[in-house]
Amino acid sequence: MAPLLAGLTACGGGGRSLTGDLVDASGALSFGSAGGGNATGVDPDQPLKISTKGSGTRITDVRATDAGGRPLAGELSADGRGWRSTSPLAADATYTVRVSTENSDGAPGRGVHSFTTAPAGGERLDVTFGPEPGTYGVGQPVTAELSRSVDDPEERALVEGALTVTSSPRVEGAWHWVDGTKLHYRPRDYWPAHARVSVRSHLAGLPIREGLRGGNGKALDLTTGDRVEAVADIAAHTMTVSRNGEELRTIPITTGKEGFATRDGKKVILGREQFVRMTGTSIGIAAGSAEDYDLPVYWAARLTWSGEYVHGAPWSVASQGSANVSHGCTGLSTENAQWFYELVRPGDIVEHVNGFGEDMAPFGNGFGDWNLDWDQWLAGSALHADGGGDAAGDDRRTLRGSGRLQPRV
């Protein structure tokens, strides 16, 4: 109907039939403070009110949307003579209102009107999406960081509903509130290989609470590569690597020994570093003690901010495949480590199983998002769980100040 309605506005002659059945009802409608030829500077804190002029016309339907397609909800009076918005208007936004009417003879009509709201005062709630644009593995979560904390469940629902993630192919997914300023988005299962992912904010101008409206949010576009997964069996001392469901290689490994056990669970590769100097003192080991070390490390794929990597460990080749002797990292021969390093990218999955250490936490020490099942994930959404709220709980508490960027071997 949009092209037809635009044509109706261009034609004059109130009450004149334009299509044989449809009449232009613009002259029979009042848009209150938003009226006028092209109303500007309309107060966004006041509701939109539409009424009929005279007794011969009644309103049957109203559809109001902003330039981004966001609808404005409202309610029609019992007698059909008036309509009032029930959801708040966005600031600094242009709305198009399409009103369906019926005259005293029962003939249907249309009226179209546009207006622009004034810019907002007060504070803005900006959002920054992550990661940087690029190609990632199928386990890469999308992140959103807010410039102000949002803790009220209704405010969270409003914010969450304005942050959209779409993909091709289409998948089921949801946001999860890590805390008041951070959200993560992931699908129910991993992203499809070679998918396109688009992240958009529709917060601009939306009233969040008194003195706070939605602000800026730069769009983000990502793609995914092959589905690369590695399963490291801590008890069997092997790591099996597959790509798009095809097993590529099973590698002898060593992982963390007693007192330095490698975390069980799914981890997302955070980055790759061809060379890292790893020291025991960086993770709290006393200098000069029996456990102290200072080693040049090559072909390293980072798994946690606290220092777990998959990397080359030529000094432990004799134990790889038979014993766990590291300080928490997954050690490989130099040849296997270089092969793995050149195969993977950030967002690929490494899962450690059959271990004896603590579980990988969902948040705070990298991306452990996939260690929550789907029901647990939805419990952290303000839109998909009763009461909304923050489902991170103890996982977030235990990971604050977790030794960020400290490597271990």
C-alpha positions as MATLAB code, in Angstrom:
seq = 'MAPLLAGLTACGGGGRSLTGDLVDASGALSFGSAGGGNATGVDPDQPLKISTKGSGTRITDVRATDAGGRPLAGELSADGRGWRSTSPLAADATYTVRVSTENSDGAPGRGVHSFTTAPAGGERLDVTFGPEPGTYGVGQPVTAELSRSVDDPEERALVEGALTVTSSPRVEGAWHWVDGTKLHYRPRDYWPAHARVSVRSHLAGLPIREGLRGGNGKALDLTTGDRVEAVADIAAHTMTVSRNGEELRTIPITTGKEGFATRDGKKVILGREQFVRMTGTSIGIAAGSAEDYDLPVYWAARLTWSGEYVHGAPWSVASQGSANVSHGCTGLSTENAQWFYELVRPGDIVEHVNGFGEDMAPFGNGFGDWNLDWDQWLAGSALHADGGGDAAGDDRRTLRGSGRLQPRV';
ca = [
       0.000    0.000    0.000;
       2.950    2.396    0.496;
       3.153    3.672   -3.126;
      -0.631    4.100   -3.240;
      -0.686    6.005    0.043;
       2.103    8.303   -1.074;
       0.039    9.072   -4.160;
      -2.944    9.912   -1.998;
      -0.999   12.555   -0.147;
       0.070   14.162   -3.418;
      -3.510   14.538   -4.628;
      -5.778   17.237   -3.191;
      -9.544   17.554   -3.018;
     -10.630   16.231    0.365;
     -13.396   13.709   -0.009;
     -12.743   13.187   -3.720;
     -12.620    9.546   -4.778;
      -9.118    8.603   -5.889;
      -9.540    4.983   -6.866;
     -13.260    4.582   -7.158;
     -13.507    3.193   -3.609;
     -10.904    5.138   -1.606;
     -11.232    8.806   -0.591;
      -8.571   11.163    0.725;
      -9.368   11.681    4.402;
      -6.434   13.965    5.234;
      -8.675   17.030    5.555;
     -10.933   15.259    8.027;
      -8.113   14.471   10.483;
      -6.286   16.449   13.151;
      -2.831   15.394   14.370;
      -2.711   17.687   17.387;
       0.718   19.123   18.224;
       2.220   16.996   15.448;
      -0.038   18.616   12.820;
       0.870   21.022   10.090;
       2.308   20.604    6.636;
       5.572   18.996    7.789;
       5.589   19.246   11.551;
       9.060   19.528   13.089;
      10.291   19.806   16.620;
       7.430   17.727   18.052;
       7.909   16.982   21.755;
       8.841   13.254   21.971;
       7.717   13.124   25.599;
       4.117   13.820   24.609;
       1.848   11.178   23.050;
       0.688   11.449   19.462;
      -3.026   12.301   19.346;
      -5.175   11.933   16.232;
      -8.807   12.940   16.055;
     -11.501   13.443   13.432;
     -12.950   16.814   12.445;
     -16.717   16.812   12.565;
     -19.022   13.875   13.140;
     -19.086   12.330    9.695;
     -15.774   10.414    9.868;
     -14.444    7.749   12.196;
     -10.982    6.174   12.422;
     -10.773    2.431   11.756;
      -7.002    1.838   11.907;
      -3.716    3.714   12.507;
      -0.252    2.585   11.529;
       2.667    4.792   12.574;
       6.319    3.903   11.980;
       9.627    5.724   12.155;
      12.217    5.788    9.377;
      13.697    2.530   10.658;
      10.362    0.737   10.515;
       9.773    0.686   14.273;
       6.026    0.764   14.978;
       4.350    3.163   17.391;
       1.688    1.381   19.435;
      -1.579    3.084   20.313;
      -5.254    2.669   21.166;
      -8.434    3.738   19.409;
     -11.328    5.307   21.307;
     -14.565    3.360   21.519;
     -16.416    5.784   19.246;
     -13.644    5.792   16.627;
     -13.228    9.561   16.891;
      -9.732    9.524   18.380;
      -6.459    7.580   18.633;
      -3.608    8.025   21.115;
      -0.111    6.485   21.126;
       0.652    4.217   24.079;
       4.355    3.597   23.416;
       6.822    6.489   23.721;
       8.045    8.362   20.684;
      11.722    8.341   19.790;
      13.572   11.639   19.857;
      14.988   13.164   16.662;
      12.965   10.709   14.557;
      10.692   11.087   11.544;
       7.354    9.269   11.706;
       4.928    8.448    8.938;
       1.321    7.928   10.054;
      -1.229    6.137    7.871;
      -4.802    6.496    9.064;
      -7.676    4.399    7.694;
     -11.138    5.965    7.985;
     -14.769    5.438    7.155;
     -17.226    8.268    6.364;
     -20.946    8.469    7.172;
     -21.786    6.600    3.961;
     -19.422    3.763    4.859;
     -16.863    4.672    2.196;
     -13.252    3.865    3.186;
     -10.610    6.583    3.186;
      -6.912    7.115    3.849;
      -4.905    9.944    5.349;
      -1.105   10.102    5.483;
       0.922   12.496    7.612;
       4.624   12.841    8.527;
       6.277   14.671   11.420;
       9.677   14.874   13.106;
      10.351   14.851   16.833;
      12.802   17.176   18.546;
      16.283   16.023   19.600;
      16.506   14.713   23.137;
      18.228   16.334   26.067;
      19.879   14.434   28.900;
      22.169   11.422   28.677;
      22.486    8.985   25.777;
      22.780    5.208   25.908;
      25.316    4.306   23.223;
      26.196    0.749   22.227;
      29.412   -0.714   20.825;
      29.251   -4.059   19.038;
      32.033   -6.625   18.825;
      34.104   -8.197   17.508;
      35.689   -6.095   14.780;
      34.315   -6.691   11.265;
      35.885   -9.724    9.613;
      35.656  -13.486    9.195;
      35.422  -15.683   12.294;
      34.882  -19.250   13.338;
      31.369  -20.596   13.863;
      31.638  -20.268   17.657;
      32.174  -16.490   17.742;
      29.615  -14.691   19.946;
      28.484  -11.168   19.146;
      28.985   -8.695   21.990;
      27.259   -5.423   22.861;
      28.693   -2.981   25.401;
      26.450   -0.197   26.700;
      27.661    3.228   27.799;
      25.344    3.209   30.847;
      24.237    0.380   33.128;
      20.736   -0.973   32.577;
      19.392   -3.105   35.428;
      15.609   -2.756   35.432;
      13.958   -5.748   33.659;
      11.602   -3.572   31.617;
      14.422   -1.277   30.535;
      16.508   -4.310   29.587;
      13.663   -5.673   27.486;
      13.400   -2.346   25.657;
      17.142   -2.213   24.978;
      17.392   -5.865   23.984;
      14.483   -5.522   21.583;
      16.264   -2.649   19.829;
      19.457   -4.672   19.171;
      18.917   -6.938   16.174;
      21.056   -9.745   14.787;
      20.210  -11.348   11.453;
      22.039  -14.023    9.537;
      21.978  -15.756    6.199;
      21.247  -18.650    6.500;
      18.773  -17.744    9.218;
      19.286  -19.337   12.648;
      17.625  -19.181   16.067;
      19.525  -17.005   18.525;
      19.176  -14.687   21.529;
      20.938  -12.061   23.625;
      22.123  -12.883   27.145;
      22.833  -10.163   29.737;
      26.268  -10.768   31.260;
      25.809   -7.730   33.514;
      24.232   -4.285   33.329;
      26.467   -3.045   30.515;
      27.386   -6.201   28.569;
      25.313   -8.545   26.410;
      26.376  -11.543   24.335;
      24.455  -12.962   21.374;
      24.810  -16.523   20.110;
      22.695  -18.956   18.117;
      21.133  -22.015   19.691;
      23.835  -24.042   17.959;
      26.992  -22.811   16.276;
      26.689  -20.410   13.362;
      26.486  -22.101    9.977;
      29.739  -22.209    8.027;
      30.129  -19.365    5.510;
      27.219  -17.378    6.964;
      26.688  -13.620    6.837;
      25.803  -11.945   10.137;
      24.463   -8.386   10.483;
      24.162   -6.560   13.802;
      22.166   -3.343   14.086;
      21.057   -0.935   16.830;
      17.637    0.734   16.726;
      18.153    2.482   20.066;
      18.532    5.993   18.645;
      16.099    8.338   20.374;
      14.225    5.662   22.332;
      13.344    6.665   25.905;
      14.994    4.181   28.267;
      14.236    5.948   31.540;
      13.892    9.508   32.758;
      16.884   11.471   31.546;
      18.224    8.632   29.374;
      17.490    7.947   25.715;
      19.052    5.622   23.191;
      22.091    6.953   21.354;
      24.556    5.828   18.752;
      25.431    2.304   17.683;
      27.645    1.565   14.672;
      26.411   -1.344   12.550;
      28.514   -4.497   12.380;
      28.797   -7.090    9.607;
      30.590  -10.416   10.027;
      31.092  -13.613    8.073;
      31.967  -17.104    9.238;
      34.497  -19.449    7.694;
      34.710  -23.230    7.798;
      33.404  -25.057   10.844;
      36.654  -25.953   12.615;
      36.461  -27.828   15.917;
      39.088  -29.421   18.135;
      38.268  -31.873   20.923;
      41.112  -32.285   23.401;
      40.766  -35.423   25.539;
      42.686  -34.685   28.717;
      42.619  -38.294   29.934;
      43.623  -39.803   26.571;
      46.230  -37.081   25.855;
      45.005  -36.543   22.292;
      43.330  -33.740   20.358;
      41.157  -34.510   17.334;
      40.694  -31.681   14.830;
      37.909  -31.592   12.243;
      36.780  -29.204    9.537;
      33.186  -29.153    8.271;
      32.598  -32.547    9.871;
      35.698  -34.188    8.341;
      38.348  -35.418   10.767;
      41.705  -33.971    9.742;
      44.214  -35.069   12.353;
      44.509  -36.610   15.832;
      47.426  -35.051   17.697;
      49.314  -36.200   20.818;
      49.032  -33.523   23.510;
      49.871  -32.733   27.084;
      47.665  -30.547   29.311;
      47.781  -29.145   32.845;
      49.226  -31.245   35.618;
      47.922  -31.520   39.187;
      47.644  -28.045   40.674;
      47.522  -26.458   37.211;
      44.704  -28.464   35.659;
      43.321  -27.334   32.305;
      39.685  -26.238   32.440;
      37.067  -28.619   31.075;
      34.569  -27.288   28.561;
      34.153  -25.395   25.318;
      36.383  -22.411   24.595;
      36.446  -20.024   21.655;
      39.818  -19.107   20.171;
      40.422  -15.448   21.083;
      43.427  -14.799   18.874;
      46.673  -16.154   17.473;
      50.200  -15.181   18.469;
      53.135  -16.577   16.522;
      55.469  -15.831   19.438;
      54.758  -15.355   23.155;
      57.231  -15.194   26.022;
      55.669  -17.144   28.890;
      56.865  -16.784   32.482;
      55.766  -18.416   35.705;
      55.787  -15.131   37.601;
      53.060  -13.748   35.266;
      50.586  -16.251   36.750;
      51.750  -15.996   40.357;
      54.481  -18.651   40.516;
      57.333  -17.549   42.752;
      60.528  -16.646   40.912;
      63.225  -19.285   41.361;
      60.795  -21.925   42.668;
      60.627  -25.453   41.301;
      57.609  -24.529   39.145;
      59.054  -21.287   37.760;
      59.691  -21.009   34.018;
      60.680  -18.504   31.360;
      60.156  -19.885   27.855;
      59.916  -18.661   24.256;
      56.681  -20.106   22.850;
      55.717  -20.333   19.175;
      52.484  -21.006   17.267;
      50.100  -20.067   20.089;
      46.287  -19.896   19.872;
      44.814  -18.157   22.923;
      41.802  -19.741   24.673;
      41.393  -17.661   27.865;
      42.425  -14.222   29.071;
      44.052  -15.827   32.114;
      46.578  -17.599   29.917;
      45.422  -20.904   28.428;
      46.769  -21.521   24.935;
      47.206  -24.308   22.429;
      50.873  -23.926   21.485;
      54.117  -25.525   20.481;
      55.923  -27.169   23.401;
      59.014  -28.979   22.085;
      60.329  -29.452   25.655;
      57.414  -31.777   26.507;
      57.264  -33.924   23.350;
      58.247  -37.024   25.351;
      55.117  -36.596   27.514;
      52.717  -35.662   24.720;
      50.299  -38.542   24.233;
      51.077  -40.077   27.618;
      51.113  -37.579   30.524;
      49.895  -34.137   31.587;
      52.874  -31.991   32.549;
      51.994  -28.382   31.599;
      50.896  -25.425   33.712;
      47.446  -25.373   32.082;
      48.113  -24.983   28.372;
      47.666  -27.628   25.707;
      51.155  -28.476   24.468;
      51.874  -29.865   20.986;
      54.996  -30.621   18.978;
      56.271  -27.667   16.984;
      55.119  -29.232   13.696;
      51.601  -29.967   15.000;
      51.331  -26.549   16.651;
      52.232  -24.729   13.436;
      49.718  -26.833   11.478;
      46.983  -26.027   14.019;
      47.933  -22.336   14.157;
      47.681  -21.981   10.379;
      44.346  -23.858   10.255;
      42.369  -21.956   12.900;
      41.057  -18.419   13.288;
      39.381  -16.487   16.157;
      35.932  -17.919   16.774;
      36.908  -21.551   16.208;
      36.093  -24.021   18.981;
      38.411  -25.991   21.259;
      36.669  -28.310   23.719;
      38.501  -30.003   26.577;
      36.877  -33.191   27.901;
      37.572  -35.864   30.543;
      39.598  -33.526   32.728;
      40.037  -33.127   36.474;
      40.095  -29.330   36.762;
      37.396  -26.697   37.121;
      34.855  -26.064   34.386;
      35.292  -23.238   31.908;
      33.015  -20.416   33.092;
      30.623  -18.860   30.567;
      31.840  -15.266   30.971;
      34.765  -13.157   32.091;
      37.740  -15.282   31.037;
      37.164  -15.471   27.318;
      34.132  -16.852   25.517;
      32.736  -19.805   27.439;
      29.221  -19.009   26.204;
      28.712  -22.476   24.712;
      28.980  -24.113   28.139;
      25.422  -22.937   28.879;
      22.634  -25.064   27.407;
      19.899  -23.259   25.486;
      17.485  -22.975   28.421;
      20.245  -21.498   30.582;
      21.118  -19.089   27.814;
      17.524  -17.900   27.412;
      17.285  -17.385   31.179;
      19.679  -14.462   30.713;
      17.472  -12.767   28.113;
      15.057  -10.017   29.126;
      12.746  -10.987   26.270;
      12.802  -14.783   26.421;
      12.771  -15.565   30.145;
      10.164  -14.824   32.815;
      11.337  -11.810   34.764;
      14.386  -11.371   32.544;
      17.391  -10.353   34.581;
      20.992  -11.407   34.821;
      21.547  -15.159   34.704;
      25.352  -15.030   34.900;
      25.265  -15.367   38.687;
      28.309  -16.903   40.293;
      30.087  -17.395   36.975;
      30.555  -13.638   36.655;
      31.499  -13.202   40.308;
      34.388  -15.679   40.207;
      35.965  -14.266   37.054;
      36.434  -10.598   37.916;
      40.162   -9.810   38.011;
      41.133  -13.165   36.535;
      44.690  -12.352   35.515;
      43.885  -10.906   32.081;
      46.498  -11.477   29.374;
      48.773  -13.621   31.516;
      50.125  -16.614   29.541;
      50.928  -19.963   31.059;
      52.545  -23.066   29.631;
];
